[in-house]
Amino acid sequence: MLRFAELALFLAPFAAYLVWYLTASRGGPSPGLLAISAGALVILAAALIWFAMQEKLGPGQVYVPAQLQGGRIIPGHAAAHP
């Protein structure tokens, strides 16, 4: 899966250039496409900021990974530093 992500990140600029090249020869992208793309980027940025704020541990907390105790899975959680 990591190799797929690396490959996708490597190929993304080439795909963006190809899209630009194909649309530029026809007079450029339509205003609707530009608006949708800008909206998608704003939503992506907002989602990344929200996710970063939700997953932050407080001061003095450490992450305790998921554990198997007595046949039950205890989910990962934050705990005070011992």
C-alpha positions as CSV (number, residue, x, y, z in Angstrom):
1,M,0.0,0.0,0.0
2,L,2.9,2.4,0.8
3,R,4.3,1.8,-2.7
4,F,1.0,2.6,-4.2
5,A,0.8,5.9,-2.3
6,E,4.4,6.8,-3.3
7,L,3.6,6.0,-6.9
8,A,0.5,8.1,-6.8
9,L,2.3,11.0,-5.3
10,F,5.0,10.7,-7.9
11,L,2.6,10.6,-10.8
12,A,0.2,13.3,-9.6
13,P,2.2,16.3,-11.0
14,F,2.4,14.5,-14.4
15,A,-1.3,13.9,-14.4
16,A,-2.0,17.5,-13.5
17,Y,0.2,18.7,-16.3
18,L,-1.6,16.4,-18.8
19,V,-5.0,17.8,-17.7
20,W,-3.7,21.3,-18.0
21,Y,-2.1,20.6,-21.5
22,L,-5.3,19.0,-22.8
23,T,-7.6,21.8,-21.5
24,A,-5.2,24.7,-22.5
25,S,-5.3,23.6,-26.1
26,R,-9.1,24.1,-26.1
27,G,-9.1,27.6,-24.5
28,G,-8.5,26.6,-20.9
29,P,-10.7,25.0,-18.3
30,S,-14.3,26.2,-17.9
31,P,-15.2,28.6,-15.0
32,G,-17.4,25.8,-13.5
33,L,-14.5,23.4,-13.4
34,L,-12.3,26.0,-11.8
35,A,-14.9,26.8,-9.1
36,I,-15.4,23.1,-8.3
37,S,-11.7,22.5,-8.1
38,A,-11.3,25.6,-5.8
39,G,-14.1,24.4,-3.6
40,A,-12.6,20.9,-3.4
41,L,-9.3,22.3,-2.3
42,V,-11.0,24.5,0.4
43,I,-12.9,21.4,1.7
44,L,-9.7,19.3,1.7
45,A,-7.8,22.0,3.6
46,A,-10.6,22.4,6.2
47,A,-10.8,18.6,6.6
48,L,-7.0,18.3,7.2
49,I,-7.1,21.1,9.7
50,W,-10.0,19.6,11.6
51,F,-8.5,16.2,11.6
52,A,-5.2,17.5,12.9
53,M,-7.0,19.3,15.7
54,Q,-9.1,16.3,16.7
55,E,-6.2,13.9,16.9
56,K,-3.9,16.0,19.0
57,L,-2.9,14.7,22.4
58,G,-3.0,17.1,25.3
59,P,0.1,18.1,27.3
60,G,1.5,15.2,29.4
61,Q,-0.4,12.6,27.5
62,V,0.9,9.6,25.7
63,Y,-0.8,7.2,23.2
64,V,-1.5,3.7,24.5
65,P,-1.9,1.3,21.6
66,A,-4.8,-1.1,21.3
67,Q,-4.4,-4.2,23.5
68,L,-5.9,-7.7,23.8
69,Q,-6.9,-8.3,27.5
70,G,-9.0,-11.3,28.5
71,G,-10.2,-11.9,25.0
72,R,-11.5,-8.3,24.5
73,I,-9.9,-5.6,22.4
74,I,-9.2,-2.5,24.3
75,P,-9.0,0.4,21.8
76,G,-6.0,2.7,21.6
77,H,-6.4,5.8,23.8
78,A,-4.5,8.7,25.4
79,A,-3.4,8.4,29.0
80,A,-1.5,10.5,31.4
81,H,2.3,10.1,31.3
82,P,3.4,7.7,34.1
